[in-house]
Amino acid sequence: MTADLRVGDIVVDVPRDRIVEVAALDGDELTVARPAGLSWTVRRQDCRPATAAEQRDFEIASRRREKSKSYTGAPSPLREDGT
């Protein structure tokens, strides 16, 4: 089922119920990552390919993360005295 995985594929870590991206392959182990940067190692057999809807959710989360990293914020409308 997951024999033909490649780096960059979106899969589901079934025990953790998390949609993740394959960051590295090492035999029976995958290094997977979330959009926020958290990564861990999981056994290949504990993952399944993500559905189209899951892949879409992952892409949305990735884009949201990229947007938030580039947000600089607007100047505060408050005066120095806090009013």
C-alpha positions in Angstrom: 0.0 0.0 0.0 2.8 2.5 0.9 5.6 0.7 -1.1 5.9 3.4 -3.7 6.2 6.5 -1.5 8.4 9.4 -2.4 9.7 12.4 -0.6 7.0 15.1 -0.8 4.1 12.7 -0.8 1.2 13.5 1.6 0.3 10.5 3.9 -1.7 9.9 7.1 0.2 8.7 10.2 -2.6 6.4 11.3 -1.6 5.9 15.0 -1.3 9.6 15.5 -4.2 10.5 13.1 -2.1 13.2 11.5 -1.8 14.3 7.9 1.9 14.7 7.1 4.4 15.1 4.3 7.1 12.5 3.7 10.4 14.3 4.4 12.8 11.4 4.1 12.8 7.6 3.5 15.0 5.1 5.2 14.0 1.5 4.6 11.0 0.8 6.7 11.1 4.2 8.4 9.7 7.5 7.2 10.6 10.9 8.5 7.4 12.9 8.3 6.6 16.6 8.9 3.7 18.9 9.6 3.3 22.4 8.1 4.4 24.0 11.3 7.7 22.2 11.1 7.2 19.4 13.7 8.8 16.2 12.4 9.1 12.6 13.6 9.9 9.1 12.5 7.2 6.6 11.8 7.1 3.1 10.4 6.1 2.8 6.8 3.3 0.3 7.6 1.7 2.8 10.0 1.0 5.2 7.2 -1.5 5.3 4.4 -1.8 7.5 1.4 -3.8 10.6 2.1 -7.2 11.0 0.3 -7.7 13.9 -2.1 -9.6 15.8 0.7 -6.8 15.2 3.2 -4.2 16.4 0.7 -6.3 19.5 0.2 -6.5 20.1 3.9 -2.7 19.7 4.3 -2.1 22.2 1.4 -4.4 24.7 3.0 -2.6 24.4 6.4 0.7 24.8 4.6 -0.4 27.9 2.8 -1.9 29.3 6.1 1.5 28.7 7.8 3.4 30.5 5.0 1.0 33.5 5.2 1.4 33.7 9.0 5.2 33.7 8.8 5.1 36.7 6.4 2.6 38.7 8.5 4.3 41.7 10.0 1.2 43.2 11.7 -0.3 46.6 11.5 0.7 49.5 13.6 -1.4 49.8 16.8 -4.3 52.3 16.6 -3.8 53.1 20.3 -2.0 56.2 21.4 0.9 55.9 23.8 -1.4 56.5 26.8 -3.4 53.4 25.9 -6.6 55.1 24.8 
